[in-house]
Amino acid sequence: MGKKINRTDRIAVITKMLVENPNKIFTLNNFVDILSYAKSTLSEDIDVIEEVFDNFKLGEIKSIPGAAGGIYYNPRLSDEQIEDICDELCTLINDKKRIIPGGYVYMNDIFYDPNILQKIAKSLAAPYLDMKIDFVVTIETKGIPLAIMTANILNIPMIVVRKSARLTEGTTIQMNYITGSSRRINTMALAKRSVPKGAKVLFIDDFMKAGGTAKGITDLMKEFEAEVVGNAVVMSTKEPQEKLINDYYSLLEFDGIDEKEEKINIYRKDNKLIFNHKDNMDSDNN
Protein backbone atom coordinates (compact mmCIF):
# COMPACT_ATOMS: atom_id res chain seq x y z
CA MET A 1 0.00 0.00 0.00
CA GLY A 2 1.50 3.28 -1.13
CA LYS A 3 0.27 5.72 1.50
CA LYS A 4 -0.33 5.42 5.21
CA ILE A 5 -3.92 5.17 6.31
CA ASN A 6 -5.45 6.66 9.43
CA ARG A 7 -6.57 4.81 12.52
CA THR A 8 -10.25 4.74 11.60
CA ASP A 9 -9.44 3.09 8.29
CA ARG A 10 -7.09 0.58 9.93
CA ILE A 11 -9.75 -0.42 12.44
CA ALA A 12 -12.31 -0.79 9.65
CA VAL A 13 -10.01 -3.06 7.62
CA ILE A 14 -9.04 -5.26 10.57
CA THR A 15 -12.66 -5.56 11.71
CA LYS A 16 -13.83 -6.54 8.23
CA MET A 17 -11.18 -9.24 7.93
CA LEU A 18 -12.00 -10.70 11.33
CA VAL A 19 -15.79 -10.65 11.00
CA GLU A 20 -15.81 -12.10 7.49
CA ASN A 21 -13.58 -14.98 8.63
CA PRO A 22 -14.94 -16.13 12.00
CA ASN A 23 -12.66 -18.42 14.00
CA LYS A 24 -9.82 -17.97 11.53
CA ILE A 25 -6.55 -17.03 13.18
CA PHE A 26 -4.73 -13.95 11.90
CA THR A 27 -1.22 -13.07 13.02
CA LEU A 28 -0.10 -9.49 13.48
CA ASN A 29 2.16 -10.01 10.47
CA ASN A 30 -0.95 -10.52 8.33
CA PHE A 31 -2.10 -7.02 9.22
CA VAL A 32 1.42 -5.56 8.94
CA ASP A 33 1.66 -6.83 5.34
CA ILE A 34 -1.66 -5.19 4.41
CA LEU A 35 -1.53 -1.96 6.43
CA SER A 36 2.24 -1.30 6.64
CA TYR A 37 2.15 -0.29 10.31
CA ALA A 38 4.19 -1.44 13.28
CA LYS A 39 2.91 -4.33 15.37
CA SER A 40 2.66 -2.10 18.44
CA THR A 41 0.34 0.31 16.62
CA LEU A 42 -1.82 -2.50 15.26
CA SER A 43 -2.03 -4.08 18.72
CA GLU A 44 -3.51 -0.83 20.02
CA ASP A 45 -6.03 -0.85 17.16
CA ILE A 46 -7.02 -4.41 18.04
CA ASP A 47 -7.48 -3.43 21.69
CA VAL A 48 -9.99 -0.78 20.57
CA ILE A 49 -11.87 -3.32 18.44
CA GLU A 50 -11.92 -5.79 21.31
CA GLU A 51 -13.36 -3.20 23.70
CA VAL A 52 -16.07 -2.12 21.25
CA PHE A 53 -17.11 -5.72 20.53
CA ASP A 54 -17.28 -6.43 24.25
CA ASN A 55 -19.29 -3.30 25.08
CA PHE A 56 -21.86 -3.88 22.35
CA LYS A 57 -21.96 -7.70 22.67
CA LEU A 58 -20.86 -8.24 19.08
CA GLY A 59 -18.91 -11.40 19.85
CA GLU A 60 -15.35 -11.81 21.11
CA ILE A 61 -11.91 -10.92 19.79
CA LYS A 62 -9.71 -13.69 21.17
CA SER A 63 -5.92 -13.70 21.42
CA ILE A 64 -3.63 -16.72 21.21
CA PRO A 65 -0.18 -16.17 22.78
CA GLY A 66 3.11 -17.50 21.49
CA ALA A 67 5.09 -17.45 18.28
CA ALA A 68 2.37 -19.32 16.39
CA GLY A 69 -0.42 -17.29 17.96
CA GLY A 70 -2.58 -14.47 16.74
CA ILE A 71 -6.15 -13.24 17.05
CA TYR A 72 -9.51 -14.45 15.80
CA TYR A 73 -13.15 -13.41 15.90
CA ASN A 74 -15.46 -15.64 17.92
CA PRO A 75 -19.09 -14.78 16.95
CA ARG A 76 -20.39 -15.85 20.34
CA LEU A 77 -23.91 -14.80 21.27
CA SER A 78 -24.98 -14.14 24.83
CA ASP A 79 -27.77 -16.22 26.35
CA GLU A 80 -30.04 -13.19 26.11
CA GLN A 81 -29.28 -12.75 22.40
CA ILE A 82 -30.07 -16.42 21.71
CA GLU A 83 -33.33 -16.12 23.64
CA ASP A 84 -34.28 -13.04 21.60
CA ILE A 85 -33.60 -14.92 18.36
CA CYS A 86 -35.69 -17.88 19.56
CA ASP A 87 -38.57 -15.57 20.51
CA GLU A 88 -38.33 -13.90 17.09
CA LEU A 89 -38.52 -17.31 15.42
CA CYS A 90 -41.53 -18.30 17.51
CA THR A 91 -43.34 -15.15 16.47
CA LEU A 92 -42.42 -15.74 12.84
CA ILE A 93 -43.52 -19.39 12.86
CA ASN A 94 -46.71 -19.00 14.88
CA ASP A 95 -48.74 -17.71 11.93
CA LYS A 96 -51.92 -19.56 11.00
CA LYS A 97 -51.09 -19.08 7.32
CA ARG A 98 -48.22 -21.55 7.81
CA ILE A 99 -50.52 -24.42 8.78
CA ILE A 100 -50.60 -27.18 6.16
CA PRO A 101 -53.32 -29.87 6.35
CA GLY A 102 -52.02 -33.01 8.04
CA GLY A 103 -50.31 -31.28 10.95
CA TYR A 104 -47.43 -29.72 9.03
CA VAL A 105 -45.93 -26.23 9.14
CA TYR A 106 -44.61 -24.36 6.09
CA MET A 107 -41.05 -23.19 6.85
CA ASN A 108 -39.23 -23.08 3.51
CA ASP A 109 -39.13 -19.27 3.47
CA ILE A 110 -37.35 -19.30 6.83
CA PHE A 111 -34.74 -21.90 5.96
CA TYR A 112 -33.87 -20.23 2.66
CA ASP A 113 -33.63 -16.66 3.98
CA PRO A 114 -29.91 -15.84 4.50
CA ASN A 115 -30.57 -13.17 7.14
CA ILE A 116 -32.68 -15.48 9.30
CA LEU A 117 -30.38 -18.42 8.68
CA GLN A 118 -27.36 -16.48 9.90
CA LYS A 119 -29.08 -15.77 13.23
CA ILE A 120 -30.13 -19.41 13.58
CA ALA A 121 -26.66 -20.68 12.67
CA LYS A 122 -24.98 -18.43 15.24
CA SER A 123 -27.41 -19.69 17.87
CA LEU A 124 -26.83 -23.34 16.94
CA ALA A 125 -23.06 -22.92 16.87
CA ALA A 126 -22.91 -21.20 20.27
CA PRO A 127 -22.29 -24.27 22.49
CA TYR A 128 -19.66 -25.65 20.10
CA LEU A 129 -17.45 -22.63 19.46
CA ASP A 130 -14.75 -23.77 21.90
CA MET A 131 -14.87 -27.45 20.99
CA LYS A 132 -12.54 -29.26 18.63
CA ILE A 133 -14.77 -30.10 15.65
CA ASP A 134 -13.53 -31.09 12.19
CA PHE A 135 -16.73 -31.17 10.12
CA VAL A 136 -20.33 -30.10 10.15
CA VAL A 137 -22.51 -32.89 8.76
CA THR A 138 -26.14 -32.79 7.63
CA ILE A 139 -28.52 -34.90 5.60
CA GLU A 140 -30.05 -33.62 2.39
CA THR A 141 -31.85 -31.42 1.62
CA LYS A 142 -33.48 -28.78 3.82
CA GLY A 143 -30.62 -28.77 6.33
CA ILE A 144 -27.95 -27.92 3.74
CA PRO A 145 -28.18 -24.09 3.79
CA LEU A 146 -28.24 -24.08 7.59
CA ALA A 147 -25.26 -26.45 7.78
CA ILE A 148 -23.26 -24.26 5.38
CA MET A 149 -23.91 -21.19 7.54
CA THR A 150 -22.96 -23.07 10.70
CA ALA A 151 -19.80 -24.46 9.10
CA ASN A 152 -18.81 -20.93 8.07
CA ILE A 153 -19.18 -19.69 11.64
CA LEU A 154 -17.10 -22.59 12.96
CA ASN A 155 -14.63 -22.21 10.05
CA ILE A 156 -14.75 -25.90 9.16
CA PRO A 157 -15.87 -27.90 6.08
CA MET A 158 -19.42 -29.22 5.63
CA ILE A 159 -20.43 -32.74 4.58
CA VAL A 160 -23.78 -33.76 3.10
CA VAL A 161 -25.07 -37.27 3.73
CA ARG A 162 -27.19 -38.40 0.77
CA LYS A 163 -30.43 -40.34 0.85
CA SER A 164 -29.06 -42.50 -1.95
CA ALA A 165 -25.64 -43.12 -3.46
CA ARG A 166 -24.35 -40.84 -6.24
CA LEU A 167 -22.14 -42.19 -9.03
CA THR A 168 -20.17 -38.94 -9.08
CA GLU A 169 -19.02 -39.47 -5.49
CA GLY A 170 -17.21 -42.75 -6.09
CA THR A 171 -17.26 -45.54 -3.54
CA THR A 172 -19.85 -44.95 -0.83
CA ILE A 173 -20.84 -46.47 2.46
CA GLN A 174 -24.59 -47.04 2.65
CA MET A 175 -26.60 -47.82 5.73
CA ASN A 176 -30.22 -48.43 6.57
CA TYR A 177 -31.71 -46.74 9.61
CA ILE A 178 -35.13 -46.70 11.24
CA THR A 179 -36.93 -43.42 11.82
CA GLY A 180 -37.89 -43.14 15.45
CA SER A 181 -41.41 -41.83 14.83
CA SER A 182 -42.89 -43.87 11.95
CA ARG A 183 -40.49 -46.84 12.28
CA ARG A 184 -39.93 -46.59 8.54
CA ILE A 185 -36.66 -47.89 7.10
CA ASN A 186 -34.65 -45.25 5.23
CA THR A 187 -31.24 -45.26 3.60
CA MET A 188 -28.30 -42.89 3.94
CA ALA A 189 -25.07 -42.87 1.95
CA LEU A 190 -21.75 -41.06 2.16
CA ALA A 191 -18.67 -41.12 -0.05
CA LYS A 192 -15.91 -43.17 1.55
CA ARG A 193 -13.35 -40.39 1.15
CA SER A 194 -15.57 -37.77 2.87
CA VAL A 195 -14.64 -38.33 6.51
CA PRO A 196 -11.14 -39.20 7.71
CA LYS A 197 -10.60 -41.67 10.52
CA GLY A 198 -10.80 -40.07 13.95
CA ALA A 199 -12.72 -37.00 12.79
CA LYS A 200 -15.08 -35.21 15.16
CA VAL A 201 -18.32 -34.02 13.60
CA LEU A 202 -21.30 -31.87 14.53
CA PHE A 203 -24.68 -32.95 13.14
CA ILE A 204 -26.96 -30.08 12.11
CA ASP A 205 -30.60 -30.44 11.08
CA ASP A 206 -33.78 -28.40 10.94
CA PHE A 207 -36.12 -30.75 12.81
CA MET A 208 -36.05 -33.66 15.25
CA LYS A 209 -38.98 -35.81 16.30
CA ALA A 210 -37.72 -39.03 17.88
CA GLY A 211 -34.07 -38.68 16.89
CA GLY A 212 -33.94 -41.51 14.35
CA THR A 213 -31.98 -39.50 11.77
CA ALA A 214 -29.50 -38.27 14.38
CA LYS A 215 -28.95 -41.82 15.60
CA GLY A 216 -28.52 -42.96 12.00
CA ILE A 217 -25.84 -40.32 11.47
CA THR A 218 -24.09 -41.42 14.67
CA ASP A 219 -24.08 -45.05 13.50
CA LEU A 220 -22.88 -44.03 10.03
CA MET A 221 -19.98 -42.05 11.49
CA LYS A 222 -18.92 -45.13 13.45
CA GLU A 223 -18.46 -46.88 10.11
CA PHE A 224 -15.93 -44.16 9.26
CA GLU A 225 -14.37 -44.46 12.74
CA ALA A 226 -15.45 -40.88 13.35
CA GLU A 227 -17.28 -39.42 16.35
CA VAL A 228 -20.40 -37.28 16.56
CA VAL A 229 -19.62 -34.79 19.33
CA GLY A 230 -22.86 -32.83 19.06
CA ASN A 231 -26.37 -32.83 17.60
CA ALA A 232 -27.97 -29.42 17.04
CA VAL A 233 -31.44 -28.80 15.62
CA VAL A 234 -33.61 -25.76 15.15
CA MET A 235 -36.76 -27.45 16.41
CA SER A 236 -37.55 -30.63 18.34
CA THR A 237 -40.93 -32.07 19.20
CA LYS A 238 -42.20 -32.23 22.75
CA GLU A 239 -43.23 -35.85 22.23
CA PRO A 240 -41.72 -38.32 22.47
CA GLN A 241 -39.75 -36.90 25.37
CA GLU A 242 -37.29 -39.79 25.22
CA LYS A 243 -35.28 -39.44 22.03
CA LEU A 244 -33.10 -42.10 20.43
CA ILE A 245 -30.03 -40.00 21.25
CA ASN A 246 -29.04 -38.82 24.70
CA ASP A 247 -27.60 -35.37 24.04
CA TYR A 248 -28.89 -32.77 21.66
CA TYR A 249 -29.19 -29.00 21.48
CA SER A 250 -32.46 -27.50 20.30
CA LEU A 251 -33.59 -23.90 19.98
CA LEU A 252 -37.35 -24.43 19.80
CA GLU A 253 -39.88 -26.99 20.98
CA PHE A 254 -42.87 -27.96 18.85
CA ASP A 255 -46.02 -29.22 20.59
CA GLY A 256 -48.30 -29.78 17.64
CA ILE A 257 -50.96 -27.71 15.90
CA ASP A 258 -54.37 -26.74 17.19
CA GLU A 259 -56.16 -26.69 13.83
CA LYS A 260 -59.46 -25.64 15.42
CA GLU A 261 -57.89 -22.57 17.02
CA GLU A 262 -55.49 -22.19 14.07
CA LYS A 263 -52.54 -22.03 16.43
CA ILE A 264 -49.05 -23.47 16.11
CA ASN A 265 -47.72 -24.47 19.52
CA ILE A 266 -44.07 -23.44 19.30
CA TYR A 267 -41.95 -22.34 22.24
CA ARG A 268 -38.41 -21.41 23.13
CA LYS A 269 -36.73 -24.53 24.51
CA ASP A 270 -35.36 -23.48 27.90
CA ASN A 271 -33.66 -26.76 28.76
CA LYS A 272 -30.99 -26.32 26.12
CA LEU A 273 -27.98 -28.59 26.41
CA ILE A 274 -24.92 -26.75 27.65
CA PHE A 275 -21.54 -28.37 27.17
CA ASN A 276 -19.06 -28.19 30.02
CA HIS A 277 -16.02 -29.61 28.24
CA LYS A 278 -14.12 -27.05 26.19
CA ASP A 279 -11.02 -27.51 24.08
CA ASN A 280 -8.74 -24.52 23.65
CA MET A 281 -8.22 -23.33 20.11
CA ASP A 282 -4.71 -23.59 18.73
CA SER A 283 -2.86 -22.68 15.59
CA ASP A 284 -4.31 -25.72 13.76
CA ASN A 285 -7.70 -24.02 13.59
CA ASN A 286 -6.87 -21.65 10.77
C-alpha positions in Angstrom: 0.0 0.0 0.0 1.5 3.3 -1.1 0.3 5.7 1.5 -0.3 5.4 5.2 -3.9 5.2 6.3 -5.5 6.7 9.4 -6.6 4.8 12.5 -10.2 4.7 11.6 -9.4 3.1 8.3 -7.1 0.6 9.9 -9.7 -0.4 12.4 -12.3 -0.8 9.6 -10.0 -3.1 7.6 -9.0 -5.3 10.6 -12.7 -5.6 11.7 -13.8 -6.5 8.2 -11.2 -9.2 7.9 -12.0 -10.7 11.3 -15.8 -10.7 11.0 -15.8 -12.1 7.5 -13.6 -15.0 8.6 -14.9 -16.1 12.0 -12.7 -18.4 14.0 -9.8 -18.0 11.5 -6.6 -17.0 13.2 -4.7 -13.9 11.9 -1.2 -13.1 13.0 -0.1 -9.5 13.5 2.2 -10.0 10.5 -1.0 -10.5 8.3 -2.1 -7.0 9.2 1.4 -5.6 8.9 1.7 -6.8 5.3 -1.7 -5.2 4.4 -1.5 -2.0 6.4 2.2 -1.3 6.6 2.2 -0.3 10.3 4.2 -1.4 13.3 2.9 -4.3 15.4 2.7 -2.1 18.4 0.3 0.3 16.6 -1.8 -2.5 15.3 -2.0 -4.1 18.7 -3.5 -0.8 20.0 -6.0 -0.8 17.2 -7.0 -4.4 18.0 -7.5 -3.4 21.7 -10.0 -0.8 20.6 -11.9 -3.3 18.4 -11.9 -5.8 21.3 -13.4 -3.2 23.7 -16.1 -2.1 21.2 -17.1 -5.7 20.5 -17.3 -6.4 24.3 -19.3 -3.3 25.1 -21.9 -3.9 22.3 -22.0 -7.7 22.7 -20.9 -8.2 19.1 -18.9 -11.4 19.8 -15.3 -11.8 21.1 -11.9 -10.9 19.8 -9.7 -13.7 21.2 -5.9 -13.7 21.4 -3.6 -16.7 21.2 -0.2 -16.2 22.8 3.1 -17.5 21.5 5.1 -17.5 18.3 2.4 -19.3 16.4 -0.4 -17.3 18.0 -2.6 -14.5 16.7 -6.1 -13.2 17.0 -9.5 -14.4 15.8 -13.1 -13.4 15.9 -15.5 -15.6 17.9 -19.1 -14.8 17.0 -20.4 -15.9 20.3 -23.9 -14.8 21.3 -25.0 -14.1 24.8 -27.8 -16.2 26.4 -30.0 -13.2 26.1 -29.3 -12.8 22.4 -30.1 -16.4 21.7 -33.3 -16.1 23.6 -34.3 -13.0 21.6 -33.6 -14.9 18.4 -35.7 -17.9 19.6 -38.6 -15.6 20.5 -38.3 -13.9 17.1 -38.5 -17.3 15.4 -41.5 -18.3 17.5 -43.3 -15.1 16.5 -42.4 -15.7 12.8 -43.5 -19.4 12.9 -46.7 -19.0 14.9 -48.7 -17.7 11.9 -51.9 -19.6 11.0 -51.1 -19.1 7.3 -48.2 -21.6 7.8 -50.5 -24.4 8.8 -50.6 -27.2 6.2 -53.3 -29.9 6.4 -52.0 -33.0 8.0 -50.3 -31.3 11.0 -47.4 -29.7 9.0 -45.9 -26.2 9.1 -44.6 -24.4 6.1 -41.1 -23.2 6.8 -39.2 -23.1 3.5 -39.1 -19.3 3.5 -37.3 -19.3 6.8 -34.7 -21.9 6.0 -33.9 -20.2 2.7 -33.6 -16.7 4.0 -29.9 -15.8 4.5 -30.6 -13.2 7.1 -32.7 -15.5 9.3 -30.4 -18.4 8.7 -27.4 -16.5 9.9 -29.1 -15.8 13.2 -30.1 -19.4 13.6 -26.7 -20.7 12.7 -25.0 -18.4 15.2 -27.4 -19.7 17.9 -26.8 -23.3 16.9 -23.1 -22.9 16.9 -22.9 -21.2 20.3 -22.3 -24.3 22.5 -19.7 -25.6 20.1 -17.4 -22.6 19.5 -14.8 -23.8 21.9 -14.9 -27.5 21.0 -12.5 -29.3 18.6 -14.8 -30.1 15.6 -13.5 -31.1 12.2 -16.7 -31.2 10.1 -20.3 -30.1 10.1 -22.5 -32.9 8.8 -26.1 -32.8 7.6 -28.5 -34.9 5.6 -30.1 -33.6 2.4 -31.8 -31.4 1.6 -33.5 -28.8 3.8 -30.6 -28.8 6.3 -27.9 -27.9 3.7 -28.2 -24.1 3.8 -28.2 -24.1 7.6 -25.3 -26.5 7.8 -23.3 -24.3 5.4 -23.9 -21.2 7.5 -23.0 -23.1 10.7 -19.8 -24.5 9.1 -18.8 -20.9 8.1 -19.2 -19.7 11.6 -17.1 -22.6 13.0 -14.6 -22.2 10.0 -14.7 -25.9 9.2 -15.9 -27.9 6.1 -19.4 -29.2 5.6 -20.4 -32.7 4.6 -23.8 -33.8 3.1 -25.1 -37.3 3.7 -27.2 -38.4 0.8 -30.4 -40.3 0.9 -29.1 -42.5 -2.0 -25.6 -43.1 -3.5 -24.3 -40.8 -6.2 -22.1 -42.2 -9.0 -20.2 -38.9 -9.1 -19.0 -39.5 -5.5 -17.2 -42.8 -6.1 -17.3 -45.5 -3.5 -19.8 -45.0 -0.8 -20.8 -46.5 2.5 -24.6 -47.0 2.6 -26.6 -47.8 5.7 -30.2 -48.4 6.6 -31.7 -46.7 9.6 -35.1 -46.7 11.2 -36.9 -43.4 11.8 -37.9 -43.1 15.4 -41.4 -41.8 14.8 -42.9 -43.9 11.9 -40.5 -46.8 12.3 -39.9 -46.6 8.5 -36.7 -47.9 7.1 -34.6 -45.3 5.2 -31.2 -45.3 3.6 -28.3 -42.9 3.9 -25.1 -42.9 2.0 -21.8 -41.1 2.2 -18.7 -41.1 0.0 -15.9 -43.2 1.5 -13.4 -40.4 1.2 -15.6 -37.8 2.9 -14.6 -38.3 6.5 -11.1 -39.2 7.7 -10.6 -41.7 10.5 -10.8 -40.1 14.0 -12.7 -37.0 12.8 -15.1 -35.2 15.2 -18.3 -34.0 13.6 -21.3 -31.9 14.5 -24.7 -32.9 13.1 -27.0 -30.1 12.1 -30.6 -30.4 11.1 -33.8 -28.4 10.9 -36.1 -30.7 12.8 -36.0 -33.7 15.2 -39.0 -35.8 16.3 -37.7 -39.0 17.9 -34.1 -38.7 16.9 -33.9 -41.5 14.3 -32.0 -39.5 11.8 -29.5 -38.3 14.4 -28.9 -41.8 15.6 -28.5 -43.0 12.0 -25.8 -40.3 11.5 -24.1 -41.4 14.7 -24.1 -45.0 13.5 -22.9 -44.0 10.0 -20.0 -42.0 11.5 -18.9 -45.1 13.4 -18.5 -46.9 10.1 -15.9 -44.2 9.3 -14.4 -44.5 12.7 -15.5 -40.9 13.4 -17.3 -39.4 16.3 -20.4 -37.3 16.6 -19.6 -34.8 19.3 -22.9 -32.8 19.1 -26.4 -32.8 17.6 -28.0 -29.4 17.0 -31.4 -28.8 15.6 -33.6 -25.8 15.1 -36.8 -27.4 16.4 -37.5 -30.6 18.3 -40.9 -32.1 19.2 -42.2 -32.2 22.8 -43.2 -35.8 22.2 -41.7 -38.3 22.5 -39.7 -36.9 25.4 -37.3 -39.8 25.2 -35.3 -39.4 22.0 -33.1 -42.1 20.4 -30.0 -40.0 21.2 -29.0 -38.8 24.7 -27.6 -35.4 24.0 -28.9 -32.8 21.7 -29.2 -29.0 21.5 -32.5 -27.5 20.3 -33.6 -23.9 20.0 -37.3 -24.4 19.8 -39.9 -27.0 21.0 -42.9 -28.0 18.9 -46.0 -29.2 20.6 -48.3 -29.8 17.6 -51.0 -27.7 15.9 -54.4 -26.7 17.2 -56.2 -26.7 13.8 -59.5 -25.6 15.4 -57.9 -22.6 17.0 -55.5 -22.2 14.1 -52.5 -22.0 16.4 -49.0 -23.5 16.1 -47.7 -24.5 19.5 -44.1 -23.4 19.3 -41.9 -22.3 22.2 -38.4 -21.4 23.1 -36.7 -24.5 24.5 -35.4 -23.5 27.9 -33.7 -26.8 28.8 -31.0 -26.3 26.1 -28.0 -28.6 26.4 -24.9 -26.7 27.7 -21.5 -28.4 27.2 -19.1 -28.2 30.0 -16.0 -29.6 28.2 -14.1 -27.0 26.2 -11.0 -27.5 24.1 -8.7 -24.5 23.7 -8.2 -23.3 20.1 -4.7 -23.6 18.7 -2.9 -22.7 15.6 -4.3 -25.7 13.8 -7.7 -24.0 13.6 -6.9 -21.6 10.8 
